[in-house]
Amino acid sequence: MTMRLVIRCEPKLGEGLLGYLLRLVDLNSGDNLAATFQVARHSVYPALSRAADIVTSNSTAVGVRHFPYFFPDHTSIGKVDPIYFHGHSLERPEVNFAKPKFCPTCLSETLMLPAIWELTHYVVCPKHRTILESYCAQCGTSLSWMRRSLHSCHNCKFDFRNTKPRPASKTTIEFVRLIERKILNQRLHSRSPKFEIAANHLNLQELLSLCTHIGRPRLIKEKNPKFSCRNALETVEAFVRNKQCIKSSPQS
């Protein structure tokens, strides 16, 4: 049976498919993404894949003529195959569909979630120079796609637009801008008055893998070395602090 939505809208330029689906839920006053698109609740991946199929296969049912801004292999979510993100072949850990992020100021201005935020290492908003949030500031609950509103917590209903922005470091912002240039295939140096990130010759996957390899392990015991894993933000911050990854000038 073809599903019909009362309120329909076109995707915005650069909007991610998952954010677009959630925006449709919000516009149609649905309970959550799972209920609105009649998808299973037991696992996020089949649920999102089914919702994506509903939108892309029955585009006339939701009033969408085309959807060029979503990950093209959504039907293989949860598998081990590479993900093709804006023309780049990425390994699964480099894209995190299961954990949404948001910039409080962006939500207030545009009420959309860009596709690029689904990259694991895309941890700050370079436009507003703030950290992308993945938890509710009021109750501490991790964000979920299975909520009824793009801008409110599924647990306590807190409006994410009221979240106090946290400033991001200059080096972390510069790294995220380098990711953007890699996506656009621009072979430009990532310049700032104080430093330059050395890795411009790497492709996007190589850069993200290097960041994970260097930044994620945390030494917690020196004798008989023992390590833990940093989260995505900590990984990027540790990576850009590493002197082997940063050089003081283009000539150095």
N, C-alpha and C positions, 0 to 999 in steps of 0.2 A: 504494500500500500504506500503510495506517495504521500509524504508528510507535507503539510501546508502550514506556513507561518503567517500569522495575521499581519505583522509588521515586518517589512523586508528592507534591506539596505545594501548598498554596494560596499565592498571592502575599500578601505582607505589605502592610499599609496604607502607601501612599505609595511602594511599591517600583517601580522602573523595570522595564520589560519586559526590557531587555537584562541587567540585574542578576539578574532572576528566571530567565532562561534559563541564565545562568552558574551560578546556584545549583542548578538541576536537573542540570547537567553534573556539578557537584561531588558532589551526593547520589548520582548514579548511577555515579560513578567513571569518567566518560568521559574520553577523551584530550583533547578540547577541544570548543568549541561546534560547530565545523564538522563534526567526526567524529560527534558525538553526534546531531546533527540532520540528518546526511547532506546538508550544504550545500557549495557550491563554496568553495574556498579562495582563488581568484584575486582576488576583490574583496570587501571587507568589506560593502558595501551590499547586493548581492544575497543574500549569505549571511545577513545579519541579517534581511532581509525574508522569506526562505524560512523561517527558524526561527520568526519571528513568526507566519507563516501556519500553520505546523504546530501551534503552541500555541493560537491563537485559532480556527482552523477546526476542529480536532479536539480540542476542550477535554476531552471525555470520555476521550480517550486518555491525557491527562496528569493527569487528576483535577482539572481546574480548571473550576468551574461558570461563572465569570465573571472578567473581568480588566479592571476599570475604571481602573487606574492607569498605563496605558501611553499612548504617543503614538498618537493615533487614525489617523494616515495613514501607518502603517509601510510600506504597500505602495508608497509613492511615495518611499522613501528614495533619495537620490542624484539626484532630479530637482530642478527649479528652483521647483516650486510652494511656496507658504507651508506652514509646519508649524503645526498647531493643537495648542497645548500648554496643557492645562488651561483650555480656552476662549479662549485668546489666539492670535491669528494672528501668527506670527513669521516673519521672513525666515530662510532657511537658515543663514547664518553665526551666528545667535544660538543655535543648538542644535548641539552637537557629539556626534553618536552614535559617532563613530569613535575618540574618545580618552577612555576611562574615567578616573574620578578616585576617590579614596577618602580617608576620614579614618581614621587608624589606630585611634583610640579608638572610633569608631562601629563599625568592623569587629569589634573585640573585644566590644562590647556587644550588637550586634544581628545581625551577619553578614548585612548587606543593603546594597544600593546604591540610594538613593532616586532617583526619576525627576528630581527638581529638580536633581540634580548634573549632568545632561546639558546644562543651560544653559551656554553658553560663559562667561558672566560670573559664574557662581556658583562662586567660586574659594576660598571659605573655609567652614568649618563653624562657624556662629554658636553652636551649642550648646557646643562645646568650645573655641571661639575659636582655631582652628588652621587653617593653610592646607591645602586639599585637594591631595593628591599625585597626580601623573600619571606618575611615573617610579619605578623600583625604587631604593631607597636603597642597595642593595648593589652592583648591577651597572650601574645607570644606564640600563637599557633602558626605553623608552617602553611604557606599559601597553597591552595588547591584549585585546580580547574573546575572541580565539582562544586561550584558556588553559583548563586543566582545573580550576582552583580559584578560588573567589572571593577567597581571601586569600593566594595565593602567586604568585610571578613565574613566567611561562612560560619564562623563560630560565635562571634560576639557582635557582629553587624557594624563594627567600627569602620568609619569612612577613611579609606587609605589616603585620600587627598588631604587629610588633617595630620598626616604623619610629618614629624619634624625632619626635614632633610638633613642628612649627614654629609659633610664635605668630604670629597675624595682627594687623594694626594695627586700632585701634578704628574708624577711619574706613572701612576696607574691610569690617569686620564690619557696620557700620551700613548700608553700601550694599547688602550682600547681604540684610539684613533688610528693606530697602526693596523689593527684588525680590520677596521672599516676600509682602509686603503687596500688591504690584501683582498678583501671581498670584491672591491671594484677593480682589482687588477691594476692599480696604480703603483708603479714602481718609484715612489717618492720616498725620500728620507723623512723620518719622523723627527722633526727638529723642535728644539726649544732653546731658550737662552742659556740653560744650564747643562743640558746633557743631550745625548742622542742614543736611541735604542738601536743596538747593532743586531740586525736580523733581517734586514731589508731584502737580502738575497733568498730568503726562505719562502716557500709557498705557505698558504694559510695553515694546512695540516701540519707541516713541519714546525711552524712557529708555535702552534698550540701544543703540540707534543713536547717541544722543548720547554715550554712554560710549565707543563705538568711534571716533567721529569726533574726539573731543577727546583720548582717552587713547592710542590705538594708534600714531599717527605719532611717530617719534623723530627729531629733527633731529641729523644726524651731521656736517653740513658747512654752515656758515653762508654762506660765499661760494659763489655759485651753489648755492643750497640743495639739499641732498640728504637724503632721509629713509629710515629703515628702519622696520620694524614691530615693536612690542612683542608679547610673548606675552599671554595672557589675564590672568594675575595682574598683570603689569606695567601692562597697559592700565587695569585697574580702579584700581590704586594711583596711576597718573598722573592719572586722572580725578578721584578724590576729593581729590587735592592741589591741583587747579585752583581758584583763588579765585572764579572765575565760577560754579562748581558748588556751592560751600559758602558759607553765610552764618552769621554768628555767633549770630543769634537770630531767632525767628519774625518780629520786628518790623522787622528790618533790610532 
